[in-house]
Amino acid sequence: MFMTESHRPSGEYASPVQVNPEWPPPPAYAPPAPQAAARRKRTRGPAALLAAVAIVAATVGGATAYGVQELTGDGTVASSASTATSVVPAGQKGTVSGVARAVSPSIVEINATSNSGSSTGSGVIITSDGEIVTNNHVVAGASSIKVSTDDGKTYSARVVGTDSSKDLALIKLENASGLQAASLGDSDGVQVGDQVVAIGSPEGLTGTVTSGIVSALDRDVTVSTDESQGQQQGQGGGWPFEYGGRQFNGDTGGSTTTYKAIQTDASLNPGNSGGALIDMNGNIIGINSAMYSASGGSGSSSSDAGSVGLGFAIPVDTVKADLSALRSGATN
């Protein structure tokens, strides 16, 4: 109750009393309770963050999808944008056993027969319906091709396209589906000293795994483009090639081609041709194509040949660049 002067208690200091002419007073603006404001602030923060993450994820996802489509045309090739992408389970990452377990289902044994004889090599599955990359010298001139997969199944195959200048070929299995395609890596990022794993079928020993390092890069390797040479590897101890002005495993003949190769000390032997050179994340970085066999003279048998740690692989970037031409049925 407001008191006027007539109601002041005795003894109190007398002064005029200001009486508010409006009573009750008009409501004043009440700021939001601190907890509500804090709630709104906390809500806005994560929402904005989630929106930003969604945009980034969409951008990254779109770029990844584009990369795969750009390589394959139909998105069926498993491809990694860089060697940082791992197909090896986290618990086994960086181990030879982890790489072998992850990639072996994508490596096959190839048996080719022609009028000149027969040859055994390896290949890498790049699509689930049975497209396989191998060396040209493994299947050149073949009238019949049989392919054995890691699970023991056998398929007939036909040659889709060949490129003798790069010693590459693409073959296709008949009536195949549900196969495990290998992840094609980035050979441009490979460095000397990197650990690698090789998988193939030396001497017909399907699924043989060896390991080593990248010994050198950009080696000029010269191989024959003569179809009959491929069929002679079972008799001459290996695929003939030239390096540094010297010939290995026999005579390359008069028709040759030279390409840049990755050198490795991973053990390679006759039959490894067309198989995979793999980084420790499980990505294919090369197609094994030539190896020096100590007993590779013209009079020796392949069983006498052994690895001396001098092998070469066609960089996977060369393979990826050649895929569209191979798929078109090129035979050069």
N, C-alpha and C positions, 0 to 999 in steps of 0.2 A: 504494500500500500504506500503510495506517495503521500507525504505529509506537507501541509501548508504551514505558513508561519503560525497560525493560531493553534496548531496541534503540537508545537515543539515542546519537548520536555524542558522543564525548568533547569537553568544552569547551562544549557547548551549555547554555543556560540550562535548568535543570530545572523543568518545570511539568507538572501533570497534563494529559493529553491526553484530549479528549472524543471518544469513539468513538461513531459513530452505530450504535445497535443494529440498525437495518434497513439492510441492504445487499443489493442496490443500492437506492437511495432510490426511493420511489413516484413515479410520473410526475406532474409538476405540470401545471396547465392552461397550454396554449400558445396565446397570442392569435393570431388569423389573420395570415397574412403581410400586410404593408402593401399589396403589389400586388393581392392578392385582394380585400382590403377596398375598395381604390380601384376595382377593377373592378366590384364590386357596387354601389358608390355611383354610378358613372357610368351603369350600366345602369338603375338605378332612375330617375335624373333624366329622360333622354329618354323613357322609357316613360310616366312621369307626364305629361310635356309633351304627348306624342302623344295620350294619352287626353283631356287637356283640349282640345286642338285639335280632336279628333274630335267632342267634345260641342259645342263652339262652332260647328263647321262644320255639324253636323246641325241645330242651332238656327237658324242663319242660313239654311241651305237650306230648312228647313221654312217659315220666315217668308216667303221669297221665293216659294216655290211657292204659299203661301196667298194672297199678294198677287195673283198672276196668276189663280188660280182665282176669287178674289173679284170680279175685274174682268170675266172672260169667261164664267164658268159652265162652260166646257169646256176652258179652258187653251190655246186656240188663238191668242189675241191676244198679240202680243209687247208686253210692258209693262215699263217701267222704274219702279222705286220712286222714283227721284229723277233730277234732271237730271245727276247726277254719273255715272250709268251711260252708257258710251260704246259706240256701235255703229260708230264710225269707227276704222279701223285705226290702231294706235299711231303709225306713222310719218307719218300724215296728220291726226292729231288737231288740232282747232282751225283747220283750213283749209277754205275754201269748196269747193275741189275734192274734199277728202276727204268732206265732208258730201254733196256732189252724187253722188259715186260710190256711197256707201253707201245713200242713200235713194231715188235716182231710180227704181230698180226697183219701188218701192212706190207710185209716183204714176202715175195714169192720166188719159187724156183721155176725157171723156164727151160724147156727142152725143145730145141728147134731141129727140124730135119729138112735137108735139101738134097739135090743131086750130088752135091760135093761132099756130103757127110752129115754129121750131127754136131751140135754144140750144146753145152749146158751153161746157163747164166742165171742171173737174178733180175728182179724187177721190183718197182715200188708202186703200190696201189695208190692212185690219186683221186678216184671217185668210188662211191659205194656200189656202183653198177659195173665196175670192173675195168676202168681205164688204167693202164699200167705203163709207166715210163721205164725204159731200159736202154741199153746201148744198141746202136744200129748193127754193130758187128755180131751181136748175139742172134738177131733174127733176120739179117739180110739174106735174101734169096730163099728163105724158108718156104717149103711147100706144106709143112705141117708144124703146128706149135701146140704144145701141151704145157699147162701151167699148174703147179701144185701150190696150194695156199698153206698157211701156217696150221690150219686145223685138219690137214690131211686130205682135203678135197682136191679133185683134179678137174680142170676145165680145158676145153678147146679154145683157141684164141686165133684172131686174125690180125694182120698188120693194118693199122689205120693210116699211119704216115711215117716217113723216115727222113732224117737229115744227116747224110753221111759227112757233111762238112763239120758237124758238131758231134758226130758219133752218137746221135740220139734217135730213138724210135718210140712210137706210141702204139701199143697193141690193145685190143679190147677182148675181154672174156665173153664167151657166149652163155646166155641164160644165167647171168650172175646178178645177185642183189644182196644188200645188207652187209657188204664188205666194209672193213674199217680202213678209211682213207688216211694216209699219212699227212702230217702237217708240214707244209713247205715253208721253210724258214727264209732267212735273209743272208745270203753268202757275202754280201758287201760288208756286213758287220763282223765277219770272222777275222780273228787275229792269230798270228803265229804264236804257238804255245797253248792255244785253246785245247781242252780235252775233247776228244771225239770218240764215237763208237761206230763200228762198221758191222752191218748185218748182211749176210748173203748165203750162197750155197756153194762154197768151194768144194771141188771134187764131188759134187752132188750131196754134200752134207748139209741138208736144208736147215736154215735158221741158225747158222753158225755166227756167234757174236765174238768180236775182238775189239780191243780198245787201244788208244794211243793219243797222239797230239797232232795238231796241225804243224807240219814241219816247215812249210813255205807256201807262199801264194804266187799266183800269176806265173806258173811254170809253163813254158812253151813245150807242149807235148805233141808229137807228130804221130799219127796213126794211119793205117791203110784204109782206103775207101773201096778196096776190092772185095766183093761179096764173098769170094772163096776163102779169104783170110780168116773170117770168123769161124768157119767150119774146121779150120786147122788147129785151133787152140787146144783141142783135146789131144792132138798129136805132137804139137810143138812146145808144150809146157806153158802156154800163155799167149795172150794177144800181142802180136809184134808192135813195138812202138819205138820212136826215136826221141832221144833227149840229149841236148848238149852235143849234137853231132855224132852221137853213138846210137847203134841199133841194139835193141834188147828183145829177147824171145824170138829171134829169127829175122827174116827179111821183110820189111814193110812193103816192098814192091815199088812200082813206079807211080802208082796213083795214091797220093797221100793228102792229108789235111792236118792243119795245126790249130790247136785251141789252147786257151789259158786254163790251167788246172790248179786245183788245190793239192799240195803234196802232203802226205800223211805217213806216219810210221805205224799206223794200225795195220795189223797183219792182214794182207790180201793175197789170195791165191786164185788160180784158174777156177772160174765158176762164180767169183765175186763180181764179175763184170755186170753192170746194170743194177747192182745192189745199192744200199744206202750208206752214206756217210752222215752221221747224226751228231748234233750238239747235245750238251748235257741237259737241255730242257726238252729233248725229244723231237726237235725240229730237224727236218732233212736239210742239210746244207750242201750236199753234193751227191752225184751219181758216180759210184766207183767205176773206173773205165780202163785203167792200165796199171799193171804192177810188174816189177822186175822179179823174175824167177831165176835163181842162181843156176839152175840146171836147164835153162830154157833153150838149149841148142836144138838144131833141127833133128838130131838123132835121139833125143831123150823123150821120155814119156811124161805126161802131166803128173804122175805119181812121184816122180823124182824132183819136181819143182817145189821150192819152198820160198816163203817170204823172207826178204832181207830188210824189211822196213822201208821199202821204197815203193809207195803206191800213189796213184793220182786219181782225182775225182773231178768231174765236170761240175762247176759251181751251179747251185740250184737257181740262181738268178738267170743264168743262160737257159736253163730248162724252162722257166716260167715265160721268158721272152719268146721261146720257140713253140709254146704250146698251141697257140692259135693256128700256126702254119701246119703243125703235125695233125691237128684235128681236122683241118681242111682236106687232108689226104695227100699232102705234099710227099713226093718221093724223089728227093734230090740227094 
